[in-house]
Amino acid sequence: MKLKSFQVTNYRCIDDSGVVSVEPDVTCLVGRNESGKTALLQDLRRINPDDGVRSVA
């Protein structure tokens, strides 16, 4: 299963991220300091925790 898009609401400093598309080849998060980039990634990890397996590209 691959993540194609997601939306974060009511988590830490994020009220509503809107729909964020995840492209298969490149995805990056860009924003000002303290804009919620890390909170967005932490929320994704919270709903899909790391199982300890690392993939090598």
C-alpha positions as semicolon CSV with decimal commas, in nm:
position;residue;x (nm);y (nm);z (nm)
1;M;0,000;0,000;0,000
2;K;0,133;0,342;-0,093
3;L;0,038;0,678;0,051
4;K;-0,106;0,903;-0,223
5;S;-0,242;1,191;-0,017
6;F;-0,328;1,284;0,340
7;Q;-0,488;1,556;0,550
8;V;-0,409;1,648;0,911
9;T;-0,662;1,828;1,130
10;N;-0,650;1,944;1,492
11;Y;-0,299;1,820;1,576
12;R;-0,061;2,045;1,771
13;C;-0,024;2,370;1,573
14;I;-0,212;2,237;1,266
15;D;-0,580;2,327;1,245
16;D;-0,622;2,189;0,893
17;S;-0,340;2,106;0,653
18;G;-0,569;2,067;0,354
19;V;-0,509;1,773;0,126
20;V;-0,137;1,708;0,075
21;S;-0,045;1,504;-0,234
22;V;0,244;1,261;-0,214
23;E;0,417;1,212;-0,548
24;P;0,584;0,875;-0,615
25;D;0,922;1,021;-0,710
26;V;0,968;1,341;-0,504
27;T;0,787;1,498;-0,211
28;C;0,927;1,770;0,012
29;L;0,780;1,989;0,282
30;V;0,860;2,357;0,252
31;G;0,753;2,626;0,492
32;R;0,857;2,896;0,731
33;N;1,005;2,819;1,071
34;E;0,741;2,702;1,320
35;S;0,487;2,645;1,042
36;G;0,410;2,284;1,143
37;K;0,627;2,074;0,909
38;T;0,756;1,855;1,192
39;A;0,410;1,828;1,352
40;L;0,269;1,708;1,020
41;L;0,532;1,433;0,996
42;Q;0,486;1,337;1,363
43;D;0,113;1,295;1,307
44;L;0,174;1,069;1,007
45;R;0,413;0,861;1,215
46;R;0,159;0,844;1,500
47;I;-0,107;0,688;1,275
48;N;0,144;0,461;1,098
49;P;0,430;0,382;1,339
50;D;0,770;0,270;1,217
51;D;0,801;-0,109;1,238
52;G;1,181;-0,095;1,254
53;V;1,229;-0,204;0,892
54;R;1,439;0,033;0,684
55;S;1,417;0,027;0,306
56;V;1,711;0,115;0,085
57;A;1,633;0,305;-0,234
